[in-house]
Amino acid sequence: MHIVFFGDQHLASLGGAQVSMRLQKQYLERAGHTVTAVAPRMHGTGRPSDHDYVDLPSVPITGDREYSMSWPGRRTDRFLGRALASRPPVDLVHVQADFWGAFIGHRFAHRHGIPVVHTMHNRVDVGMAAVTPLHRQVLAVLNLWRRRTMRGIGTPVTGRDGWAFLRGIAQESSAVTAPSGHFARRLEQHEVFPRVDVVWNGIDDDLRTEVLAAVPEGRAPGRPRFVWLGRMSPEKRLLPFLEAVVESRVDAEIEVIGGGGQLRAAQRIARGHSGIRFAGRLPYAETLARMAATDAVVQTSIGFETQGMTPFEAATLGTPTVVSDPDIAAELRGGLWSVPDASVAALADTLNRAASDIRSGTAPIPDREVAAAFRQSSRTAAMIEIYERVLAADDTLSR
């Protein structure tokens, strides 16, 4: 098959969706398929010039130039058509975007009559509410933009909220997938798509083996070590985590991995607490190594994550997690300390409880079935089954 991925951001940029798409591409190619990734051109460092990428004309949208935007419309359509003209015929479009990448991908598939699998990565309503007090107005504008840009694609979808937006961009999809059971249920309940397939994001099998081989047998006794990692933005709740660390006075080493707009605020909270260290942004392999070597990973976002890759990566590496989101806790099925509510006090108490369990050697052990199911090889096999189902149904309809 020749599968074309569409993303909101370049696969070389930071983000869980981008990590997942890079791994999917790698493992699909191992299975003998061709994958072309279409996304906005990066303006920062580290963008590949590989033939497997179509870098769309774009403008940077963040101060660090990490993220970009491509404007969906006829000019982009023509650019994309020329870029794909010299490549093998496209069998299937896989949209893994929620904004301009989704519009561009569905426009391309509609023009050429190609079936679409759409993976939903984003709780648009929660994400917008976390970053702006004007989220209702922003969602109304996004829905207007969607209706104009995707005019003629599927059945018109009215509405001004996040679920209307997701229903609108799912139009003409042959299948919709979600990276967690809890997000899939919400998509179905809000009538985004009748039946949503659950396909977790995965971890690189080979890299997992390398990382675990480098971790010494047994963890040496000493101060418990916690790692928080992610984008430093409000929905990830880094600041409440650091406030909980200070309030709890937990006797532990705290490492924060990542970057973002809340770095200075985070450093102010941590000032004077000798146990907190900011590691900055690290390569994926190094991040996994830190997760495997620590005593516990901390995941603090609530209601935002459509999967929350971090606790699953930790489970696959044998590391338990402090989890704030009850949906993620339920899907992990063990190997965690669950924070009872969203308060700083509850998180502080849970950190002290986790530190005590670690010191006494009674820390919970991640579920083995979850750890095995999170490997990318199994996730790619599951996605290929969906591709084949979609193509078979499309072939039947075209006869």
C-alpha positions as CSV (number, residue, x, y, z in Angstrom):
1,M,0.0,0.0,0.0
2,H,1.0,3.6,-0.4
3,I,-0.4,5.5,2.6
4,V,-0.3,9.2,2.9
5,F,-0.2,10.7,6.5
6,F,-1.5,14.2,7.1
7,G,-0.4,16.0,10.3
8,D,-0.9,19.4,11.8
9,Q,2.8,19.5,12.6
10,H,5.9,18.1,11.0
11,L,6.9,14.7,12.2
12,A,10.3,16.0,13.3
13,S,8.7,18.5,15.7
14,L,8.0,17.8,19.4
15,G,4.8,16.2,20.5
16,G,3.2,12.8,21.3
17,A,1.3,12.7,18.0
18,Q,4.4,13.3,16.1
19,V,6.4,10.6,18.0
20,S,3.5,8.2,17.3
21,M,3.4,9.0,13.6
22,R,7.2,8.6,13.2
23,L,7.0,5.2,14.7
24,Q,3.9,4.2,12.7
25,K,5.7,5.2,9.5
26,Q,8.8,3.2,10.5
27,Y,6.9,0.1,11.3
28,L,4.6,0.3,8.2
29,E,7.7,0.6,6.0
30,R,9.2,-2.5,7.8
31,A,6.0,-4.3,6.8
32,G,6.6,-3.4,3.1
33,H,4.3,-0.4,2.7
34,T,5.2,3.1,1.4
35,V,4.4,6.0,3.6
36,T,4.4,9.7,2.6
37,A,4.1,12.3,5.4
38,V,2.4,15.6,4.6
39,A,2.7,18.4,7.1
40,P,3.7,22.1,7.4
41,R,7.3,22.9,6.7
42,M,9.3,23.4,9.9
43,H,11.1,26.7,10.4
44,G,13.4,25.6,13.2
45,T,16.2,23.1,13.2
46,G,16.0,19.4,12.7
47,R,13.7,19.1,9.7
48,P,14.5,16.2,7.4
49,S,14.8,16.6,3.6
50,D,13.7,13.0,3.0
51,H,11.8,12.1,-0.1
52,D,9.2,10.5,2.1
53,Y,8.1,13.9,3.4
54,V,6.0,16.6,1.6
55,D,6.7,19.9,3.4
56,L,3.8,22.2,2.7
57,P,4.3,26.0,2.5
58,S,3.9,27.3,6.0
59,V,4.3,30.1,8.5
60,P,5.7,29.7,12.1
61,I,3.1,30.0,14.8
62,T,5.2,29.8,18.0
63,G,8.0,32.0,19.2
64,D,10.5,29.2,19.1
65,R,9.5,28.4,15.5
66,E,9.0,24.8,16.5
67,Y,5.4,24.7,15.2
68,S,4.0,25.9,11.8
69,M,0.7,26.3,10.0
70,S,-0.2,25.6,6.4
71,W,-3.3,27.4,5.0
72,P,-5.8,25.0,3.5
73,G,-7.0,26.2,0.1
74,R,-6.5,25.9,-3.6
75,R,-2.9,27.0,-3.6
76,T,-2.0,24.3,-1.0
77,D,-4.1,21.8,-3.0
78,R,-2.1,22.6,-6.2
79,F,1.2,22.4,-4.4
80,L,0.3,19.0,-2.8
81,G,-0.9,17.7,-6.2
82,R,2.4,18.5,-7.9
83,A,4.4,17.0,-5.0
84,L,2.5,13.7,-5.1
85,A,2.3,13.5,-8.9
86,S,5.7,11.8,-9.1
87,R,5.1,9.3,-6.4
88,P,3.2,5.9,-6.5
89,P,-0.6,6.1,-6.7
90,V,-2.1,6.7,-3.3
91,D,-4.2,3.8,-1.9
92,L,-5.3,5.3,1.4
93,V,-5.2,8.6,3.3
94,H,-4.5,8.5,7.0
95,V,-5.4,11.8,8.6
96,Q,-3.8,12.3,12.0
97,A,-4.6,15.9,12.4
98,D,-7.3,18.1,14.0
99,F,-7.0,21.4,12.3
100,W,-5.4,22.6,9.0
101,G,-3.8,19.2,8.4
102,A,-7.2,17.5,8.7
103,F,-8.8,20.0,6.2
104,I,-5.9,19.6,3.7
105,G,-6.0,15.8,4.0
106,H,-9.8,15.4,3.6
107,R,-9.7,17.9,0.7
108,F,-7.1,15.8,-1.1
109,A,-8.9,12.5,-0.4
110,H,-12.2,14.0,-1.6
111,R,-10.7,15.3,-4.9
112,H,-9.2,11.9,-5.7
113,G,-11.8,9.6,-4.3
114,I,-9.4,7.9,-1.9
115,P,-10.7,6.3,1.3
116,V,-9.7,8.0,4.6
117,V,-8.8,6.6,8.0
118,H,-8.9,9.4,10.6
119,T,-7.1,9.1,13.9
120,M,-8.4,11.6,16.5
121,H,-5.5,12.9,18.7
122,N,-7.1,15.9,20.3
123,R,-9.7,16.8,22.9
124,V,-10.4,20.1,21.2
125,D,-12.8,21.4,23.8
126,V,-10.5,20.7,26.8
127,G,-7.4,21.9,25.0
128,M,-9.0,25.2,24.0
129,A,-10.4,25.8,27.5
130,A,-6.9,25.3,28.9
131,V,-5.2,27.9,26.8
132,T,-7.7,30.7,26.4
133,P,-10.6,32.1,28.4
134,L,-12.3,32.9,25.0
135,H,-12.4,29.2,24.1
136,R,-16.1,29.3,23.2
137,Q,-15.6,32.1,20.7
138,V,-12.5,30.4,19.3
139,L,-14.4,27.1,18.8
140,A,-17.2,29.0,17.0
141,V,-14.6,30.5,14.6
142,L,-13.0,27.1,14.1
143,N,-16.3,25.6,13.2
144,L,-17.0,28.4,10.7
145,W,-13.5,27.8,9.2
146,R,-14.2,24.1,9.0
147,R,-17.5,24.6,7.2
148,R,-16.0,26.9,4.7
149,T,-12.9,24.9,4.0
150,M,-14.6,21.5,3.9
151,R,-17.7,22.7,1.9
152,G,-19.0,19.8,-0.2
153,I,-17.3,17.1,1.8
154,G,-19.8,14.9,3.6
155,T,-23.0,16.0,5.2
156,P,-23.0,19.6,6.6
157,V,-22.4,19.7,10.3
158,T,-23.7,22.6,12.3
159,G,-22.8,23.5,15.9
160,R,-20.2,25.7,17.6
161,D,-18.5,23.4,20.2
162,G,-15.6,21.0,20.1
163,W,-17.6,17.9,19.4
164,A,-19.3,19.6,16.4
165,F,-15.9,20.4,15.1
166,L,-14.7,16.8,15.4
167,R,-17.9,15.5,13.8
168,G,-17.3,17.9,10.9
169,I,-13.7,16.8,10.2
170,A,-14.7,13.1,10.5
171,Q,-17.0,13.5,7.5
172,E,-16.3,11.0,4.6
173,S,-14.0,9.0,6.8
174,S,-14.2,5.3,6.2
175,A,-12.9,4.6,9.7
176,V,-12.1,6.6,12.8
177,T,-9.6,5.5,15.4
178,A,-8.7,6.8,18.9
179,P,-5.6,6.1,21.0
180,S,-7.5,5.1,24.1
181,G,-10.8,3.4,25.1
182,H,-12.0,6.3,27.1
183,F,-11.6,8.8,24.2
184,A,-13.2,6.4,21.8
185,R,-16.2,6.1,24.1
186,R,-16.5,9.9,24.2
187,L,-16.3,10.2,20.4
188,E,-19.1,7.7,20.0
189,Q,-21.3,9.3,22.8
190,H,-21.0,12.7,21.0
191,E,-21.8,11.1,17.6
192,V,-18.5,12.0,16.1
193,F,-18.5,8.5,14.4
194,P,-20.7,5.5,15.0
195,R,-17.9,3.0,15.8
196,V,-14.4,4.1,16.8
197,D,-11.6,1.6,16.7
198,V,-9.2,1.8,19.6
199,V,-5.5,1.6,18.6
200,W,-3.1,2.7,21.2
201,N,0.0,4.7,20.3
202,G,3.1,2.5,20.8
203,I,6.7,2.3,21.9
204,D,9.5,1.3,19.6
205,D,10.1,-2.4,20.2
206,D,13.8,-2.2,19.4
207,L,14.4,0.9,21.4
208,R,12.6,-0.5,24.4
209,T,14.9,-3.6,24.3
210,E,18.0,-1.3,24.1
211,V,16.8,0.9,27.0
212,L,15.9,-2.0,29.3
213,A,19.3,-3.7,28.5
214,A,21.1,-0.6,29.8
215,V,19.2,-0.3,33.1
216,P,21.1,-2.0,36.0
217,E,19.3,-5.0,37.6
218,G,17.4,-3.7,40.6
219,R,17.3,-0.1,41.7
220,A,19.8,1.0,44.3
221,P,18.3,2.1,47.6
222,G,18.2,5.8,48.3
223,R,16.0,8.9,47.9
224,P,13.0,8.1,45.6
225,R,13.3,9.5,42.1
226,F,10.3,11.0,40.2
227,V,10.3,12.2,36.6
228,W,7.7,14.6,35.1
229,L,7.9,15.0,31.4
230,G,5.9,16.8,28.8
231,R,5.1,20.2,27.2
232,M,5.1,23.0,29.7
233,S,1.7,24.4,29.0
234,P,-1.4,24.8,31.3
235,E,-3.3,21.7,30.3
236,K,-0.3,19.5,31.3
237,R,-0.5,20.9,34.9
238,L,3.2,21.2,35.6
239,L,2.8,24.2,38.0
240,P,0.3,22.4,40.3
241,F,2.8,19.4,40.3
242,L,5.6,21.7,41.5
243,E,3.4,23.4,44.0
244,A,2.5,19.9,45.4
245,V,6.2,19.0,45.6
246,V,6.9,22.1,47.6
247,E,3.8,21.7,49.8
248,S,4.4,18.0,50.5
249,R,8.1,18.5,51.4
250,V,8.5,15.0,49.9
251,D,12.0,13.6,50.4
252,A,12.7,12.8,46.8
253,E,14.6,13.8,43.7
254,I,12.4,15.5,41.1
255,E,13.4,15.7,37.4
256,V,11.4,17.7,35.0
257,I,11.9,16.9,31.3
258,G,10.6,19.2,28.5
259,G,10.2,22.8,27.6
260,G,7.5,25.3,26.8
261,G,5.9,28.6,27.8
262,Q,5.6,27.9,31.5
263,L,9.3,27.2,32.1
264,R,10.0,30.5,34.0
265,A,6.9,30.2,36.1
266,A,8.0,26.6,37.0
267,Q,11.5,27.7,37.9
268,R,10.1,30.4,40.2
269,I,8.0,27.8,42.1
270,A,11.0,25.5,42.3
271,R,13.4,28.2,43.5
272,G,14.9,27.2,46.9
273,H,13.9,23.5,46.5
274,S,17.2,21.7,46.0
275,G,15.6,18.4,45.0
276,I,14.0,19.8,41.7
277,R,16.1,19.7,38.5
278,F,15.1,20.9,35.1
279,A,16.6,18.7,32.4
280,G,15.2,20.6,29.4
281,R,14.2,18.9,26.2
282,L,15.9,15.5,25.6
283,P,16.0,13.1,22.6
284,Y,13.3,10.4,22.7
285,A,15.7,7.6,23.5
286,E,17.3,9.5,26.4
287,T,13.8,10.3,27.7
288,L,12.9,6.7,27.7
289,A,16.2,5.8,29.5
290,R,15.4,8.3,32.2
291,M,11.9,6.8,32.6
292,A,13.3,3.3,32.8
293,A,15.9,4.3,35.5
294,T,13.5,6.3,37.7
295,D,11.3,5.0,40.6
296,A,8.1,6.6,39.3
297,V,6.8,8.8,36.5
298,V,4.3,11.6,37.2
299,Q,1.4,12.4,34.9
300,T,-0.7,15.3,36.0
301,S,-3.0,16.4,33.2
302,I,-6.7,15.8,33.7
303,G,-9.3,15.3,31.0
304,F,-7.0,16.6,28.2
305,E,-5.1,13.5,27.1
306,T,-6.7,11.4,24.4
307,Q,-4.3,8.6,25.6
308,G,-1.6,10.0,27.7
309,M,1.4,8.1,26.3
310,T,3.7,8.7,29.2
311,P,2.1,6.3,31.7
312,F,2.0,3.6,29.0
313,E,5.6,4.1,28.0
314,A,6.5,3.9,31.7
315,A,4.5,0.7,32.1
316,T,6.2,-0.9,29.1
317,L,9.5,-0.1,30.8
318,G,8.4,-1.5,34.1
319,T,8.1,1.9,35.9
320,P,5.0,2.7,37.9
321,T,3.2,6.1,37.5
322,V,1.5,8.7,39.7
323,V,-1.6,9.4,37.7
324,S,-4.0,12.3,38.1
325,D,-6.5,11.4,35.3
326,P,-9.0,8.7,36.4
327,D,-9.7,7.6,32.8
328,I,-6.0,6.9,32.2
329,A,-5.7,5.2,35.6
330,A,-8.5,2.8,34.6
331,E,-7.0,2.0,31.3
332,L,-3.6,1.2,32.8
333,R,-5.2,-1.4,35.1
334,G,-2.6,-1.2,37.8
335,G,1.0,-0.2,38.4
336,L,0.1,3.2,39.6
337,W,-0.8,5.6,42.4
338,S,-4.1,7.3,41.6
339,V,-4.5,10.9,42.7
340,P,-8.1,11.2,44.2
341,D,-8.9,14.7,42.9
342,A,-7.4,17.7,41.1
343,S,-6.3,19.6,44.2
344,V,-2.6,20.4,45.0
345,A,-3.2,18.9,48.5
346,A,-4.3,15.5,47.0
347,L,-1.3,15.4,44.7
348,A,1.0,16.3,47.6
349,D,-0.4,13.4,49.7
350,T,-0.1,11.0,46.8
351,L,3.6,11.9,46.2
352,N,4.3,11.3,49.9
353,R,2.5,8.0,49.7
354,A,4.4,7.0,46.5
355,A,7.7,7.9,48.1
356,S,6.9,5.8,51.2
357,D,6.0,2.8,49.1
358,I,9.2,3.2,47.0
359,R,11.4,3.3,50.1
360,S,9.7,0.3,51.6
361,G,9.9,-1.8,48.4
362,T,6.2,-2.0,48.0
363,A,5.7,0.1,44.8
364,P,3.0,-1.2,42.5
365,I,4.1,-3.2,39.4
366,P,2.7,-2.3,35.9
367,D,0.3,-4.7,34.3
368,R,2.2,-7.1,32.0
369,E,-0.6,-7.3,29.4
370,V,-0.7,-3.5,29.1
371,A,3.1,-3.4,28.7
372,A,3.0,-6.0,25.9
373,A,0.1,-4.5,24.0
374,F,1.8,-1.1,23.9
375,R,4.7,-2.3,21.6
376,Q,4.6,-0.6,18.2
377,S,4.7,-3.9,16.3
378,S,1.4,-4.9,17.7
379,R,-0.1,-1.4,17.2
380,T,1.0,-1.5,13.5
381,A,-0.5,-4.9,13.0
382,A,-3.8,-3.6,14.4
383,M,-3.8,-0.5,12.1
384,I,-3.0,-2.6,9.0
385,E,-6.1,-4.7,9.8
386,I,-8.2,-1.5,9.7
387,Y,-6.5,-0.3,6.5
388,E,-7.3,-3.7,4.8
389,R,-10.9,-3.6,6.1
390,V,-11.4,-0.1,4.7
391,L,-9.8,-0.9,1.3
392,A,-11.9,-4.1,1.0
393,A,-15.1,-2.1,1.7
394,D,-14.1,0.6,-0.8
395,D,-13.4,-2.1,-3.4
396,T,-16.8,-3.6,-2.9
397,L,-18.5,-0.2,-3.2
398,S,-16.6,0.6,-6.4
399,R,-17.8,-2.5,-8.2
